[in-house]
Amino acid sequence: MEVARYWRTTQQRYRMEGEICPTCSGKIFPPRDVCPHCQHEAKTPFTFSGRGEIFSYSTIHNAPQGFEKFAPYTVALVRLTEGPLVTAQLTDVDEHDVYIGMPVEMVTRVLREDGERGLLVYGFKFRPAFGVSGSSSQAVAVDVRAPEHAQHEVMIAR
């Protein structure tokens, strides 16, 4: 990736910044000049929550060139809370614990090294979402694994 393009796309990669169409209120990610829903101009910035759920996924065991050191890794199609589908790598979760409908949240992580100088390219990945419980200042992790029947259904679908 060339350095100029890298800096041009930082907002969408670090903050999940897309657009909202002023005509139909469609939320668009990644940003583009024309709304895919109504074909009108859409340039109003919109920052997505970074939360969603797994719509589909696959684990990559034989990685393409440049990603070999990350294999095996799981890539998911995530439906954001606001509606758009996003493809991203999952992190902080074992491939056997992933399931359709799993709540996830966006995190910024290293995607790869680029070029001879080893420029680290950062971007978004998704990890299991953790809820916050109680009124105290301490966050409590909530187990987000699927119930046993859901894990069984996913195993059959593979």
N, C-alpha and C positions, 0 to 999 in steps of 0.2 A: 504494500500500500504506500503510495506516495505521501510525503509529509503534508503537503497542502490539503489533500483530500482527508487525511487523518484529522486535521484541525477543523475542517469544515463540518465534520459530522460528530463533533464531540457532544453537542447538546443532546442529540438523539441517543447516543451510546451511553452517556453518563447519567442523564436525567430522564430518559424516555420522553423526550419532548417531541411531540407530533403537531398535528393541527386539528382544528375543529372547523367545519364548514359553516359559514354564517348563513347559508341558504337553507340547508336541511338539518343542521346540527350534528351531522355525522362526524365521528371521531376517527382520525386518520393516523396510522403509524405504519411505516415511517412517513415523514412529511413528503408531500408531492404537490405539484402546482394545481392539479385538478382533482376535485372530489370524485372518488370512484362510485359514489352512490347517486349523485345528481348531475355530475359533469360540470358543475360551476367552479369558479375560482375559489380556492381554499387556502388562505395564507395566515389565518389567525392562529398564533401559537397556542398549544395546549399541552400541559404536562400531565402525563398519565401517572396513576397511583403506583404502578409497578406491582400490583397484586393481580392474581388471577388463578386459574386452575388448569391442570393438564388436560388437554383435549385429546392428544395422541402422543406417542413417544416410540423411540427405537434406540437400542444400545449399539454403538459402533465398536466393533472389535478389530476390524482391519481398517485403520484410519488412513485418510489421504495424506499425501506428502506434506510435511510441515506440522502435522498433528499427531505423529506416531507416538511421541512421548506422553500424550494424554490418554491414549487408548488403554483399556476400554472406557468409553464415556457415553453418557446418555444425552440424546438430543430430543427436545419436546416441542410440540406445537402447543403453545399456551394461549388460552382465551383470556385476555385481560378483562378485568372487572368492567371496564368501559366499552368492551365489545370486540376490538380488533384481535385477530390471531397473529401471534408472533412466534417465530422459530428461534429457539435458543438452547444452549447447552445447560444441563442441570448440574448442580454442584452441591456438595455437602450432603449427599444422599447415596446410599448403595443402590445399584441397579435393581436389585430384587425387592426393594421397598417402594418403588415407584408404581403408581396406579393412576388410571384415568379418573379425573375428578379431584386429584390431590391438590389442595391449596398450596400455592407457591407465591414467592415474593422475589422481586428483582434485586440483585446485588451486582456491584461492579467488581470485576475480576480480570486477570490477565487472560486474553484470548489466545495470543501466540506471540512469537518473536518474529520480526520482519527484517529482512535485509541482512547484509554482511555485518553491520554494526550491532545487530541484535536489538533493534528498537522494540520495546515492549508495547504491544497493542492491547489496550484495555477496552472493555465493553461490558455489556450486561449479560448476566447468566441468571438463572433462577434457582432458588433453593426452597426446601419445604418452609411454609409459613408458620410462624409461631405466634400464638395469641398472648395477650397481656391480661392477667386476671387480678381482680382485687383492686382496692383503692390505695394500697401502699405503694411506695416508690420502687419496689422490687418487681421485676418482670418474672412471670412464671411461665416456663416452657410448657406447651401443650403437646401431647403426643399426637402427631398427625398421620400416623400409619393407618392404613385401611383396616376395617374390620375383617375378620377371617373370611367371611363369605365374599367380600369384594376382592380380596387377594386371589381367591379361587377363581373367580370370574375372569380376572386379568390373565391368570395362567392359562386358562382355556383359550382366551382370545389370541394369545401369542402364536 
